[in-house]
Amino acid sequence: MPFKDILAFKPWSLKSMTLRNRIVMAPMTRRKAAEDGIATDEIRQYYERRAQGEVGLIISEGTGIDGVHSFDTATVPRFETPEQHAAWKRVVDSVHEAGGAFAPQLWHCGRLASNPIGPCDDQLSDRPDGTPRPKIRGMNSDDFKQVLNAYISAATASIEMGCDALEIHGAHGYLLDSFLSPSNNTREDEYGGSLENRMRFPLEVVRAVREAVGPDFPVIYRFSQWKVDDYKELKFQNSSELSQWVLALRDAGVDILHVSTRDANDVAFEDEDPKKTLAGWSRDLSLLPVIAVGKVSVTLPMDKAYGEVKDTVADPWPKLKLLEDEEADLIAVGRALIANPNWVQTVRDGHWQDLTSFDKSLLADLH
């Protein structure tokens, strides 16, 4: 079957958002903003090129929601001040002019930030270069209010600048994800202990964002089993625990689940189903649309992609087939889109073998 005839390249709609195809640009941290958190014109051109390459939905790199605790380096673009919003508005307009849709990813690094906060007092191990990391401070009631207000402000700005959706980053060990993690969250109040309590703050954020944007604006929530400092962590040991989580997200106001895996085809709970992926489980349990992501047309897992071993181009069909098999509704492409702004056109036209392989040297600049 020619790729141009498969679901991946057919239009898709939800609420107020219509996409020309089902390919999503995955959020990828680039740290190329000015040190005041303003997205530069190079950043605008970077996203514009992917929109001109016919990506359906572009999800931005993580954008810090405040200037206090949310970012890990000063050159992470932020989504807080009028000047920062104006810069992102130029990005949104450029993406729209090229026929694409745009969603900012609202990001709080939490325990991994340069000025870290998290569920509990903690101390991470030294950085790879031997320099110590700052001590993590456990959040108090004022912190909870400040973070909620920052999410509300960023969500409101998303509407005002004409975005098509927004994504809440709740994955990979950052603030919201760390509340879910039993190893990071040892609180003994209503925000710690049982899974129900550990879900409480992420769900408060979702409800606050939903109220800020109203009923018709799509809200995406990204979550994962793993975190950047522990690739083997499993927050959900079985489908019953996963069900509790995805149903709670749905009831709080999430429209789309972005299920972040290191390989989108990995089996989630092998003893329950020898084939079903985490995206497939999430879709079936929640009855929500799902974005699947992980190793689309690349061969190396993310933790190996920045070493000395060179990546090679892989056939994208096993990932795109997740749409045909009703395990996902959208497919997010990450590293391959850094290497190939025209990925959609190249794959759709049947020439995936002509794709450029990802190389870490491509991260030096915004191409």
JOCORFEN-V438528 format. One record per residue. RES is the residue in one letter. PSI is psi in radians with two decimals (none if undefined). OMEGA is omega in radians with two decimals (none if undefined). BURIAL is I if it has 24 or more other ideal C-beta (glycine too) atoms within 12 Angstrom, else O. Layout:
<<RES | PSI | OMEGA | BURIAL> <RES | PSI | OMEGA | BURIAL>>
//
This chain:
<<M | 2.21 | 3.09 | O> <P | 2.47 | -3.11 | O> <F | -0.52 | -3.10 | I> <K | -0.29 | -3.10 | O> <D | -0.02 | -3.09 | O> <I | 2.90 | -3.06 | I> <L | -0.57 | -3.07 | I> <A | -0.50 | -3.04 | I> <F | 0.35 | 3.04 | I> <K | 2.66 | 3.13 | O> <P | 2.80 | -3.13 | O> <W | 2.46 | -3.11 | I> <S | 2.61 | 3.00 | O> <L | 2.19 | -3.13 | I> <K | -2.15 | -3.07 | O> <S | -0.01 | -3.03 | O> <M | 2.26 | 3.03 | I> <T | 2.25 | -3.12 | O> <L | 2.50 | -3.14 | I> <R | -0.35 | 3.04 | I> <N | -3.11 | -3.01 | I> <R | 0.37 | 3.10 | I> <I | 2.27 | -3.10 | I> <V | 2.41 | 2.94 | I> <M | 2.07 | -3.12 | I> <A | 2.57 | 3.07 | I> <P | 2.25 | -3.11 | I> <M | 2.06 | -3.11 | I> <T | 2.24 | -3.13 | I> <R | -0.43 | 3.10 | I> <R | 0.91 | -3.12 | I> <K | 0.22 | 3.13 | I> <A | 2.91 | 2.95 | I> <A | 2.79 | -3.04 | O> <E | -0.11 | 3.00 | O> <D | 0.21 | 3.07 | O> <G | 0.15 | -3.11 | I> <I | 2.26 | 3.09 | I> <A | 2.21 | -3.07 | I> <T | 3.02 | 3.08 | I> <D | -0.50 | 3.06 | O> <E | -0.66 | 3.08 | O> <I | -0.76 | 3.10 | I> <R | -0.79 | -3.12 | I> <Q | -0.63 | 3.12 | O> <Y | -0.84 | 3.12 | I> <Y | -0.63 | 3.12 | I> <E | -0.72 | -3.14 | I> <R | -0.69 | 3.12 | I> <R | -0.61 | 3.07 | I> <A | -0.72 | 3.08 | I> <Q | -0.46 | 3.05 | O> <G | 0.08 | 2.98 | I> <E | 0.44 | 2.95 | I> <V | 2.43 | -3.12 | I> <G | -0.99 | -3.14 | I> <L | 2.19 | 3.04 | I> <I | 2.09 | 2.98 | I> <I | 2.20 | -3.06 | I> <S | 2.86 | 2.86 | I> <E | 2.83 | 3.11 | I> <G | 2.24 | 3.12 | I> <T | 2.17 | -3.12 | I> <G | 2.30 | -3.05 | I> <I | -0.12 | 3.05 | I> <D | 2.98 | 3.13 | I> <G | 0.32 | -3.04 | I> <V | -1.05 | -3.00 | I> <H | -0.06 | -2.86 | I> <S | -0.39 | -2.99 | I> <F | 2.76 | -3.12 | I> <D | -0.38 | 3.04 | I> <T | 2.71 | -3.07 | O> <A | -0.40 | -3.08 | O> <T | 0.18 | 2.92 | I> <V | 2.20 | 3.12 | I> <P | 2.56 | -3.11 | I> <R | 2.95 | -2.97 | I> <F | 0.88 | -2.96 | I> <E | -0.86 | -2.98 | I> <T | 2.86 | 3.07 | I> <P | -0.66 | 3.13 | O> <E | -0.72 | 3.09 | O> <Q | -0.71 | 3.10 | I> <H | -0.71 | -3.14 | I> <A | -0.67 | 3.11 | O> <A | -0.74 | 3.12 | I> <W | -0.55 | 3.09 | I> <K | -0.65 | 3.10 | I> <R | -0.63 | 3.07 | I> <V | -0.84 | -3.13 | I> <V | -0.81 | -3.12 | I> <D | -0.71 | 3.14 | O> <S | -0.71 | 3.10 | I> <V | -0.77 | 3.13 | I> <H | -0.72 | -3.14 | I> <E | -0.47 | 3.11 | O> <A | 0.08 | 3.05 | I> <G | 0.11 | -3.12 | I> <G | 3.01 | 3.02 | I> <A | 2.71 | -3.01 | I> <F | 2.38 | 3.05 | I> <A | 2.14 | 3.02 | I> <P | 2.54 | 3.00 | I> <Q | 2.07 | -3.13 | I> <L | 2.09 | -2.89 | I> <W | 2.31 | 2.95 | I> <H | 2.01 | -3.06 | I> <C | -0.44 | 3.07 | I> <G | -2.09 | -3.08 | I> <R | -0.25 | -3.14 | I> <L | 0.18 | -3.13 | I> <A | 2.95 | 3.09 | I> <S | -0.47 | 3.04 | I> <N | 1.39 | -2.80 | I> <P | 2.50 | 2.89 | I> <I | 2.79 | 3.14 | I> <G | -2.99 | 3.13 | I> <P | -0.61 | -3.01 | I> <C | 2.79 | 2.95 | I> <D | 2.40 | -3.09 | O> <D | 2.90 | 3.09 | I> <Q | 2.05 | 3.08 | O> <L | 2.76 | 3.08 | I> <S | 2.85 | -3.12 | O> <D | 2.73 | 3.05 | O> <R | 2.85 | -3.14 | O> <P | -0.49 | 3.14 | O> <D | 0.06 | 3.08 | O> <G | -0.15 | 3.13 | O> <T | 2.47 | -3.11 | O> <P | 2.61 | 3.05 | O> <R | 2.66 | 3.11 | O> <P | 2.66 | 3.14 | O> <K | 2.41 | 3.11 | O> <I | 2.30 | 3.11 | I> <R | 2.26 | 3.09 | O> <G | 2.44 | -3.05 | I> <M | 2.48 | 3.03 | I> <N | -3.08 | -3.05 | O> <S | -0.63 | 3.10 | O> <D | -0.65 | 3.11 | O> <D | -0.75 | 3.13 | I> <F | -0.77 | 3.14 | I> <K | -0.76 | -3.12 | O> <Q | -0.78 | -3.11 | I> <V | -0.77 | 3.11 | I> <L | -0.77 | 3.14 | I> <N | -0.61 | 3.11 | O> <A | -0.72 | 3.08 | I> <Y | -0.74 | -3.14 | I> <I | -0.79 | 3.14 | I> <S | -0.78 | -3.14 | I> <A | -0.68 | 3.12 | I> <A | -0.74 | 3.11 | I> <T | -0.72 | 3.11 | I> <A | -0.60 | 3.12 | I> <S | -0.73 | 3.10 | I> <I | -0.83 | -3.03 | I> <E | -0.54 | -3.11 | O> <M | 0.09 | 3.02 | I> <G | 0.38 | 3.07 | I> <C | 2.77 | -3.11 | I> <D | -0.34 | 3.14 | I> <A | 3.11 | 2.95 | I> <L | 2.74 | 3.07 | I> <E | 2.31 | 3.00 | I> <I | 2.14 | 3.13 | I> <H | 1.83 | 3.13 | I> <G | 0.58 | -3.01 | I> <A | 3.06 | 2.79 | I> <H | 0.34 | 3.06 | I> <G | 0.03 | 3.11 | I> <Y | -2.99 | -2.87 | I> <L | -1.02 | -3.04 | I> <L | -0.69 | 3.12 | I> <D | -0.59 | -3.10 | I> <S | -0.44 | 3.05 | I> <F | -0.55 | 3.12 | I> <L | -0.45 | -2.99 | I> <S | 2.08 | 3.10 | I> <P | -0.47 | -3.13 | I> <S | -0.46 | 3.12 | I> <N | -0.49 | -3.06 | I> <N | 1.75 | 3.09 | I> <T | 0.41 | 3.11 | O> <R | 2.67 | 3.13 | I> <E | 0.25 | 3.09 | O> <D | -2.77 | -3.08 | O> <E | -0.13 | 3.13 | O> <Y | 0.11 | -3.12 | I> <G | 2.95 | 3.11 | I> <G | -1.87 | -3.10 | O> <S | 2.82 | 3.07 | O> <L | -0.69 | 3.11 | I> <E | -0.76 | 3.13 | O> <N | -0.67 | -3.12 | I> <R | -0.42 | 3.08 | I> <M | -0.25 | -2.91 | I> <R | -0.89 | -3.07 | I> <F | -0.79 | 3.05 | I> <P | -0.67 | 3.14 | I> <L | -0.58 | 3.04 | I> <E | -0.68 | 3.10 | I> <V | -0.82 | -3.14 | I> <V | -0.81 | -3.11 | I> <R | -0.68 | 3.12 | I> <A | -0.74 | 3.11 | I> <V | -0.78 | 3.13 | I> <R | -0.76 | 3.13 | I> <E | -0.63 | -3.11 | O> <A | -0.62 | -3.03 | I> <V | -0.20 | -3.13 | I> <G | 3.13 | -2.97 | O> <P | -0.37 | -2.96 | O> <D | -0.08 | -3.09 | O> <F | 2.15 | -3.07 | I> <P | 2.29 | 3.08 | I> <V | 2.14 | 3.11 | I> <I | 2.47 | 3.06 | I> <Y | 2.17 | 3.12 | I> <R | 2.24 | 3.07 | I> <F | 2.90 | -3.09 | I> <S | 2.83 | 2.91 | I> <Q | -0.71 | -2.98 | I> <W | 2.91 | 3.02 | I> <K | 2.82 | -2.99 | I> <V | -0.43 | 3.10 | I> <D | 0.16 | 3.04 | I> <D | 1.57 | -3.08 | O> <Y | -0.28 | -3.07 | O> <K | -0.02 | -3.11 | O> <E | 2.45 | 3.03 | I> <L | 1.88 | -3.14 | O> <K | -0.53 | -3.11 | I> <F | 1.97 | -3.02 | I> <Q | -0.31 | -3.08 | O> <N | 3.04 | -3.09 | O> <S | -0.46 | 3.11 | I> <S | -0.77 | 3.09 | O> <E | -0.72 | 3.10 | I> <L | -0.70 | 3.13 | I> <S | -0.75 | 3.12 | I> <Q | -0.70 | -3.09 | I> <W | -0.90 | -3.04 | I> <V | -0.56 | 3.07 | I> <L | -0.64 | 3.08 | I> <A | -0.70 | 3.08 | I> <L | -0.78 | 3.12 | I> <R | -0.82 | -3.10 | I> <D | -0.46 | 3.14 | O> <A | -0.28 | 3.07 | I> <G | 0.14 | 3.10 | I> <V | 2.42 | 3.13 | I> <D | -0.58 | -3.07 | I> <I | 2.33 | 3.06 | I> <L | 2.23 | 3.06 | I> <H | 1.80 | -2.97 | I> <V | 1.80 | -3.03 | I> <S | 2.01 | 3.09 | I> <T | 2.76 | 3.11 | I> <R | -0.42 | 3.02 | I> <D | 2.08 | -3.05 | I> <A | -0.38 | -3.14 | I> <N | -0.04 | -3.13 | I> <D | 2.46 | 3.08 | I> <V | 2.40 | -3.04 | O> <A | -0.97 | -3.08 | I> <F | 1.49 | -2.96 | I> <E | -0.58 | -3.12 | O> <D | -0.27 | 3.11 | O> <E | -0.60 | 3.11 | O> <D | 2.10 | -3.04 | O> <P | -0.03 | -3.07 | O> <K | -0.48 | -2.91 | O> <K | 2.34 | 3.14 | I> <T | 2.96 | 3.07 | I> <L | -0.65 | 3.07 | I> <A | -0.79 | 3.14 | I> <G | -0.78 | 3.08 | I> <W | -0.80 | -3.08 | I> <S | -0.71 | 3.13 | I> <R | -0.82 | -3.09 | I> <D | -0.66 | -3.07 | I> <L | -0.62 | -3.06 | I> <S | -0.42 | -3.00 | I> <L | 0.43 | 3.05 | O> <L | 2.69 | 2.97 | I> <P | 2.62 | -3.01 | I> <V | 2.41 | 2.93 | I> <I | 2.18 | 3.03 | I> <A | 2.54 | -3.12 | I> <V | 2.63 | 3.06 | I> <G | 1.87 | 3.05 | I> <K | 0.81 | 3.08 | I> <V | 2.00 | -3.14 | I> <S | 0.43 | 2.94 | I> <V | 2.86 | -3.06 | I> <T | -0.47 | -3.06 | I> <L | 2.45 | 3.00 | I> <P | 2.83 | -3.01 | I> <M | -0.65 | -3.08 | I> <D | -0.17 | 3.10 | O> <K | -0.16 | -2.95 | O> <A | -0.22 | -3.05 | I> <Y | 0.31 | 3.10 | O> <G | -2.65 | -3.07 | O> <E | -0.35 | 3.14 | O> <V | 2.30 | -3.12 | O> <K | 2.38 | 3.08 | O> <D | 2.79 | 3.05 | I> <T | 2.83 | -3.13 | O> <V | 2.40 | 3.12 | I> <A | 2.71 | 3.08 | I> <D | 2.15 | -3.13 | O> <P | -0.18 | -3.02 | I> <W | -0.75 | -3.13 | I> <P | -0.54 | 3.09 | I> <K | -0.76 | 3.14 | I> <L | -0.49 | 3.14 | I> <K | -0.35 | 3.09 | I> <L | -0.52 | 3.08 | I> <L | -0.76 | 3.13 | I> <E | -0.59 | -3.11 | O> <D | 0.07 | 3.11 | I> <E | 0.60 | 3.01 | O> <E | -0.21 | 3.12 | I> <A | 2.84 | 3.12 | I> <D | -0.48 | -3.14 | I> <L | 2.67 | 3.11 | I> <I | 2.20 | 3.11 | I> <A | 2.31 | 3.14 | I> <V | 2.27 | -3.08 | I> <G | -1.69 | -3.03 | I> <R | -0.61 | -3.13 | I> <A | -0.47 | 3.09 | I> <L | -0.39 | 2.99 | I> <I | -0.74 | -3.13 | I> <A | -0.44 | -3.01 | I> <N | 1.52 | 3.08 | I> <P | -0.45 | -3.14 | I> <N | 0.48 | -3.09 | I> <W | -0.81 | -3.08 | I> <V | -0.86 | -3.10 | I> <Q | -0.73 | -3.10 | I> <T | -0.80 | -3.11 | I> <V | -0.76 | -3.12 | I> <R | -0.63 | -3.10 | I> <D | 0.10 | 3.03 | O> <G | 0.37 | -3.06 | O> <H | 0.68 | -3.07 | O> <W | -0.46 | 3.12 | I> <Q | -0.31 | -3.13 | O> <D | 0.00 | 3.12 | O> <L | 2.61 | 3.02 | I> <T | 2.35 | 3.14 | I> <S | 2.60 | 3.12 | I> <F | 2.45 | 3.05 | I> <D | 2.46 | -3.08 | I> <K | -0.39 | 3.13 | O> <S | -0.39 | 3.12 | O> <L | -0.28 | -3.12 | I> <L | -0.16 | -3.10 | O> <A | -0.56 | -3.11 | O> <D | 2.94 | 3.05 | O> <L | 1.85 | -3.09 | I> <H | none | none | I>>
//
